[in-house]
Amino acid sequence: MAALFKRYKTKRKNQSGKLLYIRTIFIVLIVALGLFGASYASWTQQFNILSAISTGSLNVDIVDAVLESSDSHKSISFSAHKEGNVVDEVDMNVVTASNPFSAVMVFAVENNGTIPVICVGIDQSVPDNLEVEILESPPLIDVGETESVKVRITKGYCDDFEFSAFLEFEQYNAVN
C-alpha cells in the first residue's frame, strides 16, 4: 500500500507540475499580448506632406483691336494703343444721331500661357444704358495660337461717356 500511495503521490506531483507549467505559459502569453496591444495602441506616426501643384500658367494678351462695323454716324475715330505688342487701351470717339448706337469690335487674342484657354465672358464696369456682349468666341485658344473675339457695344443716348471692360479667360476643360 505504501508503494501505491507513493506512486499516486508522484503521479499527482507530475500533474500539478504540468498544470503549473501550462498556467505559467498562459500568464506569460496574456502579459505579452497585453504589452503588444498597449504598445500598438500607443504607437502613432504622423506624416506631413507639403507639396505645390501647378497645372500651368494662364497668360492671354490682346495683340490687336479693330472696329468691324458701327451704326450710322456723323464721325468716328478708333485707335488701339499698344504697349509693345499688347493692346492696353482702345479709344473710340463717335458723333452720331443714332439712338441706340451699336458698334462691333474684333480683338485678336494670343495665348502665351502653357495651357489652353477659353473666353468665358466680360468683366465690365459700365454706365447705365450700355451693353457689352461677346458675339463670337472660339471654343478653344490653344497654346501659341491667336484667335478673334467679337464684341458688340450698344449704348442708348450717347453723350460723352467712358467705360472699361475686360475679357475673362479661364483654363479650357475638355469635360465642359
C-alpha positions in Angstrom: 0.0 0.0 0.0 2.8 2.3 0.7 4.1 1.7 -2.8 0.7 2.5 -4.2 0.5 5.7 -2.2 3.9 6.7 -3.3 3.1 6.1 -6.9 -0.1 8.2 -6.6 1.8 11.0 -4.9 4.4 11.1 -7.7 1.7 11.0 -10.3 -0.1 13.8 -8.6 3.1 15.8 -8.3 3.7 15.4 -12.1 0.2 16.6 -12.9 0.5 19.6 -10.7 3.9 20.4 -12.3 2.3 20.1 -15.7 -0.6 22.4 -14.7 1.9 24.9 -13.2 3.9 24.8 -16.4 0.7 25.4 -18.6 -0.6 28.2 -16.3 2.8 29.9 -16.5 2.7 29.8 -20.3 -0.8 31.2 -20.4 0.1 34.0 -17.9 3.2 34.9 -19.9 1.2 34.8 -23.2 -1.5 37.1 -21.7 1.0 39.5 -20.4 2.9 39.5 -23.7 -0.3 40.1 -25.8 -1.3 42.8 -23.4 2.0 44.6 -23.8 1.9 44.1 -27.5 -1.6 45.6 -27.7 -0.7 48.5 -25.4 2.4 49.3 -27.5 0.5 49.0 -30.7 -2.2 51.3 -29.4 0.3 53.9 -28.2 2.3 53.8 -31.5 1.2 56.7 -33.7 3.0 58.1 -36.6 2.3 61.4 -38.4 3.1 62.2 -41.9 3.4 65.8 -43.0 3.3 66.1 -46.8 3.9 69.5 -48.2 3.5 70.0 -52.0 2.7 72.5 -54.6 0.7 71.6 -57.7 0.9 73.7 -60.8 -1.2 72.9 -63.9 0.3 75.6 -66.0 0.2 79.4 -66.4 -2.6 81.5 -67.9 -1.2 84.3 -70.0 -3.5 85.9 -72.6 -2.7 89.1 -74.5 -4.8 91.2 -76.8 -2.5 91.9 -79.7 -4.8 93.9 -81.9 -8.2 95.5 -81.9 -10.2 96.8 -84.9 -13.6 98.3 -85.4 -15.5 96.0 -87.7 -18.8 97.8 -88.0 -20.9 100.5 -86.5 -24.3 102.1 -86.8 -24.7 105.3 -88.8 -22.6 108.1 -87.5 -21.5 111.6 -88.4 -17.9 110.9 -87.5 -16.0 108.2 -85.8 -12.4 107.7 -84.7 -11.0 104.4 -83.4 -7.5 103.7 -82.2 -5.8 100.8 -80.3 -2.9 102.0 -78.1 -0.2 99.4 -77.8 2.5 98.9 -75.2 5.0 96.7 -77.0 2.9 94.1 -78.8 0.0 94.2 -76.4 -3.1 96.5 -76.7 -3.6 98.2 -73.4 -6.3 100.7 -74.3 -8.8 101.3 -77.1 -10.2 104.8 -77.8 -13.3 105.3 -79.8 -14.9 108.8 -80.4 -18.2 108.8 -82.1 -20.5 111.6 -83.1 -23.9 110.1 -84.1 -27.6 110.8 -84.2 -28.4 107.0 -83.8 -30.2 106.0 -80.6 -29.2 103.4 -79.7 -25.7 103.3 -81.1 -24.0 99.9 -81.7 -20.5 99.0 -82.8 -18.7 95.7 -83.2 -15.0 95.4 -82.4 -12.8 92.4 -83.1 -10.0 91.6 -80.7 -7.1 89.4 -81.7 -6.3 87.4 -78.6 -3.0 85.5 -78.3 -2.5 82.6 -75.8 1.1 83.0 -74.4 0.5 80.7 -71.5 1.2 77.0 -71.1 -2.4 75.7 -71.1 -5.4 76.1 -73.5 -7.9 78.8 -72.6 -11.5 79.7 -73.3 -13.1 83.2 -73.2 -15.9 82.9 -70.6 -17.3 86.5 -70.6 -16.7 90.1 -69.9 -16.0 91.7 -66.6 -17.4 95.2 -67.0 -17.7 98.5 -65.2 -20.1 100.3 -67.5 -22.6 103.2 -67.1 -26.3 102.8 -67.4 -27.8 102.1 -70.9 -24.7 100.4 -72.1 -24.4 96.7 -73.1 -21.2 94.9 -73.8 -21.6 91.4 -75.1 -19.5 88.7 -76.8 -20.8 87.9 -80.3 -18.3 85.3 -81.3 -15.6 83.5 -79.4 -13.5 80.4 -80.4 -14.3 77.2 -78.4 -10.6 77.0 -77.5 -7.5 79.0 -77.8 -4.6 76.6 -77.8 -1.1 77.5 -76.6 0.7 79.8 -79.0 -2.4 80.5 -81.1 -4.1 83.8 -82.0 -7.9 83.8 -82.3 -10.5 86.5 -82.8 -13.1 87.5 -80.3 -16.0 89.7 -81.5 -17.6 92.1 -79.0 -20.7 94.3 -79.5 -21.1 97.6 -77.6 -24.6 99.0 -77.6 -25.5 102.3 -75.9 -28.7 104.3 -75.7 -28.4 108.1 -75.9 -24.6 108.8 -76.3 -23.3 111.8 -74.5 -19.7 111.8 -73.6 -19.1 108.6 -71.5 -16.2 106.3 -70.7 -16.2 102.7 -69.6 -13.8 99.8 -69.2 -14.4 96.2 -69.9 -12.1 93.2 -69.6 -12.3 89.9 -71.5 -12.3 87.0 -69.0 -10.4 83.8 -69.8 -10.0 80.6 -67.9 -8.4 77.2 -68.4 -10.0 75.1 -71.0 -11.6 72.0 -69.5 -12.4 69.2 -72.1 -15.2 68.0 -69.8 -17.3 71.1 -70.3 
